[in-house]
Amino acid sequence: MRIKWFGTAAILIEEDGTQLLFDPFIPLNNKIFKPDLNELALTENILITHGHFDHMASLPDIVKHGNGNQRIYCTNKPRDILISMGIEPRLINKTAPGDTLDIKPFTIRVLKGRHIIFDKAIILKTLFNPRNLIYRKNLTYILKNNKKFDEAGETAVYEICTSHKRVLLLGSLNLDNNTEYPKDSDLLILPFQGRTDINKYALTFMDRLLPKKILLDHFDDTFPPVSSNVSCKQFMSRMREKYPDMQIIYPKSGNDWIEIL
């Protein structure tokens, strides 16, 4: 199994020539890596964790550049949003927690997740950020479309299994209190943005999940001024102290594959 990270929460997983694309998004920041739209469009299986714009706003362009064979998997609210954006309903497979998707050689279990709860400090930091002037075009776009891209309490977690690997992918850094999540995954894909205390906050989920490895994502500045580059140094230092055997992968967005051994 191998993985590419395209920035934000956009993850590509491949096994035996079959690819799964999660939460594809073309960054609004021209200073960072942008994935090739044509490469994204070649992936036939696209899975969405929730309905926020940075997880699905690029889908109409991706579908437009594809060959018409894409299959999009998402819950009810993202489906409604995608249809309102002009994507044909026949391309969308509605899912719900408890469903199992059979996309050989992958077996994918849909679990209920939760979206991260933004703390007051990060809300104030975003509202009174001097970058709001620099990136006012982005801010206008985000504010204009914020209501349309509604999470609606439908954040999903995906357990992605092959015959020899098990990956747990979170679309946002939170978990449902009433859901039993698998422990000891070969890899946990962990979004790392949304709180000022995130280095401490992220640790609270480790005992519950206990993965063998962690791949961090969503820590980059893809849609300024709302996003930011988030330092993971404190989290990684605390993890080395508490879980010295748990490897943390801090990827660089781009076209390089990461082998999950």
N, C-alpha and C positions, 0 to 999 in steps of 0.2 A: 504494500500500500504506500502511496506517496501523495503529498499534499503541496499545493501552492497557496500562498496568501497574496491576494490582490489589493490589500488595503481595506480599511473599515472592517466589516464582518464578512467580506467576500472570500470564500474558501472553495477551492477546487480539490476534490478527492478522486483519485484514480486507482483502479485495481483491474488488472487483466484487460486493459483497453476501454473499460467502462468508466465514465466520468459522472460525478455528481457535483453540481455547482450550487453553493449556498449563498443566499443574500447578496447577489451581484449588485455592484454600485460603481458608477463612474465618478471619481472624486470631483468636487467643485473647486479644488485647489490646484491651480496650474503649476505649482512649484514642486509637486510630488509625482510619483509614478502613477500613470494611468494605464489600466489594462487595455489591450487591444479589443475593441468592440467585436471584431470578426472572430477572434478566438473565443470570446464568451458565447457568441451566437452559435458556435459549433457544438456546444454542450447540449445534449438532448434532455437531460434530467436536471431541473432547476427546483430547488427547495427553499422555501421562505420560512423564516422563524417567526416574523411578526410584521405588522403593517406600517412601521415607520418609514419615512421617505428614504433614509440612508440604507435601507434594506431591500427596497423594491422599486424606487423611482426610475431606475434605468431599464427596467424590464421591457417597456414598449419598444425602445430602440434595439435592445438585444433580440427580441422576437422579430422585429422588422428586418434585421440583418441575417436572420437564420433561414433555414430551408423549410420551415413550416412543420418540422418534426419534433419541436420542443414539447416537453411535458412539464408543466409547472405544478408543484405540490404545495398546498398551503391551506390554512384554516378558512373559515367562512368570511371573516372581515377582509383579509387581504384579497380573497377572491372577488368580493364586491368592488373593491378599489380597482383591481386590475381590469375588470370588465368596464368600469366607468372610464378607464383610460384607453379603451379601445381594443383590448386583447380579447380574442375570440374565446367564448366559454368552453369550446371543445378542447382547448389547449390546457385547461385548468382542471386538476384533480383535487377535489375538496377532501381535506383530511381532518382528523380530530384526535385528541389524546386517546390512546388505546389502540389506534390503528397500527398495522404492520404493512410496510411497503416491500414488495419483492421485486427488486431491480437487480437481477443477477450481474455479478456475484455478490451483491449487497443485499442484506436484509436490514431494513430500517424501521425502528420502532419509534412512534410518535408519543412523546410524553408531555404532560402539562408543565409549563414553566411559568415564570413571572418576570416582569420587566423590572429593572433596577429602579429604586425610588430615589429620585434626585434629592440631595440635601439642600437646605436653604442657602448654604454658603456658595454652592456651585451655581445656583440660580442667580444669586446677586452678582457673582463674578461674571456671569454671561451677560446679564442685563447692562452692567456698567463697564463693559470691556471697551477700551479705546479702539480695538480692532473692528468694532461695529461700523466705524466710519470707513475704514480701509476696505472692508468687505461688505459694503452696504448692498450691493447687487445680490450677493448670496443671501444676506439677511432678509431682504425683501422677498426673495423666492421662498425661503424657508418659512417665513411667517405667513405668506400667502397660501402655502400648501399644507401647513401644519395640521389644520382641521381635517383635511381630506385623508391624510396618512395617519389613521387612527390605530393605535395598538389594540384598543378595545378589550384588554384583558385576555388576549389570545396568544401570548408568547408561547412558542413551542420549544421543546428540547428534543434533539434527535439522538438516538442511539444507533450508530452505524456499524454493522457487523459483517465480517467476512468469515471464512473458515478459520482464519488464524489471527484476526485482529478485531478489537472492539474500541470504537471511538465514541465519546460523548461530546456533543456539540451544543453549546449554549449560545443563543442569540442575544441574550442580555444577562448581566451578572446578578441573577437572583434565582431562587428555587421556590417551588410550591411546597407549603408545609405539609400537605396531605398526600404527597406523591412519594413513592419509594423509588429512588434512583439507584442504578447499578453502581456498585463500588468496584475498585480495582480495574478500571478501564485501562487499556494500553495507552490511550491519549485522551486528555480533556482539553477541548478548545474553549478558552476562557476569554470573554470580552472584558476589556480593561479600560472603561471610561464611564463617567456619569456621577462621580462623587469626589469631594475634596479629600475624604478619608479613605479612598479606595485601597490604599496599600494595607491598611488594617482590616477594612471591610471584607476584602477578598479572602482573607485568611479564615473567616468564619465558616466558609463552605468546604474547607479541605477535609475536616474530619468526617464530614457526611459523604464525601465522594472518593477520597483516597485513591486518586489515579496513579498510575506508574509514571506518566509524563504529563506535562502541561505545555500547551502551545498558546501563547498570548496573542490576542488580536484586538482590533478596534481601539488601540491606544494612540492612533495617529491623527493627524490634523487634515481630514479629508473634506470637511465642509465648514471651514471657518466663516464667521467668528464663533459659531456654536460649538464646534469641535475644538480640540487642542491636542498638542503633543503631551502625553501623560508619562511621567517618569515611573518606571517599574522597579527602580533600584531598591527601595525600601522593602517592597513585597518580596523580591528575590532574596534579599538578605535575610529577612525573617523566615522565609521558606527554608533556606539552607540550615538555619538554626533548628527549626522545629521538625522538618522533614528532609534530612540530609540525603536520603536515597531517591528523592523525587526529582527527576530531571525537569528543568524548565527551558523551553525553546522560545527564544526571543527573535522572531523572524524578521527578515527584511522584505518589504513588499516588492513584488516583481515576478519574473518569469522563471525563477529557480525552483526546482522541486526539492522538497524535504522528504527523505525516505523515513518511514516509520518502521523501524526494525523491531 
